[in-house]
Structures are given as structure tokens and as C-alpha cells.
Amino acid sequence: MLSFARFDLSESSYGLLLLARKTPAWREVYTKILDELIRRHTTFWAAVDWLTKLGPDPDRARYPKAYRGLIPKDLWGNYDVPGWTANGIEPWGLQPDPIGSTGNLFFRGFFTLMLAIHRAVSGEATWDKPFEVTGLDDRTFAWTHRGIAEYLGNQWAGVPHGPHCENTKIWPFCLSAAGLGLQLTDLTLGTRTHWVYDRWVEEAFKKKFMGFDQRGRLKWVAFYYDPLLDRVLGDRRIFGLFPSIYVVPQNRELGELLYRNAVASVGWDKRWMPVLYNGRDPRALTMGFLMAREYGDHTTARRLGRKLASMENARFFDADGGQDADEYGYFFQYGERYPRGQESALYMLKNLLDGEGEWGRAFGEQDTEKFSAPTVSDAEYPKLGFSVAWNDSARGVLQLESFAATSSARGDATRFRVRNLPDAHSVQVRRDDQIHQSWRATDSNSIEIETVVGDHRYEIVTGYRGAQPTRPGKTESNKTNSTSTTIARPRTSMTDIVTAASTVAAACPCCASAD
């Protein structure tokens, strides 16, 4: 179910949102990577299952025994396994557009989330202009970010139990990701679509996909629901762990209920028990670990962190087989040449989540001031990168720390620009506590700085005095659609940011091979 390449795309995008919160004055490389990820999501291979898994699965009667837990017992041999999208079955018939379809919710849901992340990072309308999505028989269909979100919202409004992911199956995991995409879209585009998720939580998720005892205690969470048969598959609390990461920014109380019951059901929160986990796939452990940190559950975070550390197999490498071992990834125990995009990118988030509530705030706050504040541009990444880039508006200073993103480029001459300046001719530049005079004004609001690739600290006196600086994400509440206009110094260490940026590049093949 998670072997499709589009999940590498979507899960590689989450770290970019967090990185942009750490270096709000340098986001151009994150935007470039997101553009590449989104562009690939419009291709045949992103929608390959919807475009090739047509009609009922002809292999139904030959499924391996390992599939038995995924299918109702009485329907074994006569029911499609999760992952078979079944485009073309009745009553819907063949639908050539992977976005404008009845089923295939997870395709447009995760895509909406990626598009919203792009808008939150870049502030640009690149993907709110018509673009082509590949469909059946190489046909293409024109869509926009806003159009996809509104189509999804309108469709969901007509089916309170939620749109189908694969035909005949509705998943809390996919619907919660789609809901998060709608929430961030509303926050960045000003649309009003997220109400359908809130309604679904109250009228469907809590009533159809979750079971409670007479005292109101959670007893089980559904794996998926078939509305045609009115059948729920799954009766374990651990199934709530997988949607919880998407639920948390939308409904923090519900997300915590799902998370705490999931880890309690397998004993991960009990310090006297070993962490029981037999699989190679670290996804469940990673989600439990990230949510433990989100909720300040230090016991579970410590226990799962140790388990993951014994599995992660982290290392630097050169994706091109050369001497510049500057990509970084978590290889786990797969014995493969490259780290798996999904698992490495998801686990990488641990380097970017500073503490309790940070994940929820990333999707609930919008810093729009960064789009008009002094910003670094035209840096020669992947030669040169920035681990610190923020505006100290109390002092009127842009703080930067650079690093050699490609080891062999260290010491090379390079340059970068700073734009959105109040007055380019009144700027002062210091590098490593010394006056740096190798710069020039390129227009009234931009300068170009000549320097060398390496580890350097810059203080650029810009005179920009916007919002008063506070640490990012520190607000009095974590309500949906709260806004923030602070541009602040990140608490994440330089090492964590450099490592995270290298992990994103490694997880994204279009970035690992960048010129």
C-alpha cells in the first residue's frame, strides 16, 4: 500500500515546511525541491495504481496468506486487498482523471497537502495557475491548487462518511491527511473547505470508525470502512496511531486520544516492558516516537528513540558514487544502496521538531511576514547552504550562518543576494565579526554579496524592523487557523538543520542529482 512512489513525494515535503520555519529568510531551495516533488506528482507514475489497477483484482483467489488480516474473513477470495484501487468497477465506471474522480481520495488528498505546504513555504501562486495532470491513456486534465481543494471539499460535503480511497474503502489515515491539506489550504489561500473534516470527525470518525465502552473509553479504531457493505475492518487501538500524525494539527484532543491509546495497547509507554516490534519497517515506531515528542510523553519517546536508534543505520553518502559524501539518510536494515524516501524522510522530522506542540503549530500558524522581509536568494545550492537565516527585527539585522553543502566546493568563490531591503545603499555587512566590503547594491532593495563557500557567520544591518522577535511557534494556544507573523531565531541546532536538509535531498532523487 505504501510502495507507490507518490508517498516518497508527499512525506518528503513535511520536512521542508519545518525547515522553512527554521530558516525563514532562506527558503528558495525548499521551494525548488517542492516544485520538483509536485511536478512529479502530476505524472503517470504518481497515479499508476488508479491508471492500471482496473476493475476487480483478477488475483483475488490467489492472495498470499499474509493478506488475510487485511480482508474480512467471510469475503476471502472475493474481495480486493487494500492497495487495489479498482478504477472502473460499478457503480462508478471507468474514470480517467485521477483527481476528478469519485474514488482515489488519497491521491488528491496528499497532493492537496503538498500544494498547501508549497504555498506556506514560498508564498508563490505557482500551483494556483492551471497545470496538467496525467490520466488514463495519456490524457491530461487541467487543475489548480484551489480547484483541487474545492473539488475535494465539495465532494466530501456530499458524502458525510468520507470519499473513497480505493474504491469501496474509506481510510481514517488518508482522510485525515486530506483534511490537513484542506486546513493548510484555507490558511494560505483563504478558502473555506476544512469544515467537511470537522463534520466527518463528529459524525463519522467517532461514530463509525471508533468504538467506545460504556464508560467512554476507546476500545478500537477502524483500519478501513466499506460503505457499500457497511463493514468495518480492524478492531485494535493501535490502528489509531497511523492517522494520529495528521489528526493532531486539526484536533489536538482527538489526536492525543488516538496516540495514547495506540501506544498503551502495545505497551510502548510502560517502562518495565521491552519495546515489542518484530518488523523491519520502522513506520509505526517512527510515528509513535514523533507523537510522543509532540505530547511531551518522555517515557515513550525515550523507549522508542532507543529502539529506532538501534535500527536507523544512519550515514552520509554520495548519491552519485563520488567523493562528496554530503547526502544523509536513514537506511534502516534494508541493505539497499539508497535510503527509502518515505522512511528516511519521516524519521528525519525528529531533527526538526523542537519540542511539545511543534508539529501542530507548523500547520496551524502562518508566517506571512517572511515573504516581504529581507530574504536570501540566488545562493549556489548545493554548493552553499544556510543553517541560520532569520531577521532580528528588534536590531534591524539579518542573521545568517552558511555551510559548505558540497564538501569539495569548500573555499570556492561564490555569491548570494539579499532582497526585500528597506534601503540597499544603507546596508552594512559583517562576516565572522569583521566588516565585509565585498558587496554591491544591485537595485534600491537588493544587494549581492561576494564570499567563499564555507562555515561563516554574517550580520547584515538591514534596518528592517518588522514584528518583534519571539521564538517560532510559541503562542498561547494551538487552535486551528491561528496565525503568526513572527520571524524568529530557530532553536534547532545547526547540525540538525544541515543533517535534515541533507536528508531531504537524499530522499528526493531530483535533488540528490541536482547540478
NORSULLIN-V296943 format. One line per field, one symbol per residue. phi: phi as a letter, one per 20 degrees, with the letter a starting at -180 (. if undefined). psi: psi as a letter, one per 40 degrees, with the letter a starting at -180 (. if undefined). burial: # if it has 24 or more other ideal C-beta (glycine too) atoms within 12 Angstrom, else .. A space follows every 50 residues. Layout:
BEGIN
phi: ???
psi: ???
burial: ???
END
This chain:
BEGIN
phi: .defffffffffeffffffffecfebcfffffffgfffgffeegffdgff eceemfffegfdffffeffdcggfdgncbffgoefmfoffeemfcfefee cfemgffffffgfffffgfffemeegeedgcedfcflmfccebcgfffff ffffffgecgfoffefgnccdggffffffffffffgfednfccfgffgff gfecgfeddcccefenefdbcffbcdffelcddobcfffffffgfefgfe bfffgfgffffffffdmfedfedffeadeefegfffffffffffdmefff ffffffffffdfleaebdfemeeeedecbdeldemdfcffgffffffggf fdefagnffffgddcceefffdegbfblfefefdccecabeeffdmceec cdbefdgfegnffbbbdcdmefbfedfcccclmcfddebbfeafcbccde bcfrecdccdfdmfcefffcffnecfbcfgmfccceccffeffgffffff fffgfffdffefdff
psi: deehddddddeeddddddddddgeehedddddddddddddeeidddfddd edghaiheedeeiideedeehhdeehefhhihdhdfheiiedahhdhedf idafddddddddddddddddddeifdeeihihhhaifeiihhiidddddd dddddddegdeiiicihehhhdddddddddddddddddeeigdedddddd ddedddddeihiaeeehhdihidihhddefhhhhfiddeeddeddddded gddddddddddddddeedeheeiihhheidheddddddddddddefgddd dddddddddeddfiiiihdeeaeggeihiheafefidiihdddddddddd eehdahedddddeeihgedddeihhhifighedhihehgihgedefhhhi hiihdhdeeheiiiiiihifidhdeeiihhhfeihhegiihdaeeiihhh aihahihhhhhdehgbihhiihegieifiheiihfihihieiiddddddd dddddddhddddei.
burial: ##.#########################################.##### #.##..#.....#...#..###......###########....####### ########################..##..#.####....#.######## ###.##..###############################.#.######## #..###.####......#.########....###.############### ##.#############.##.....#.#....##############.#.## #.###.##..####..###......#######.....############# ####.################.#####.###############..##### #######.#....#########.#..###.#....#..#.....#####. ##############.##.#..###...#.###.#######.#.#.##### ############.#.
END
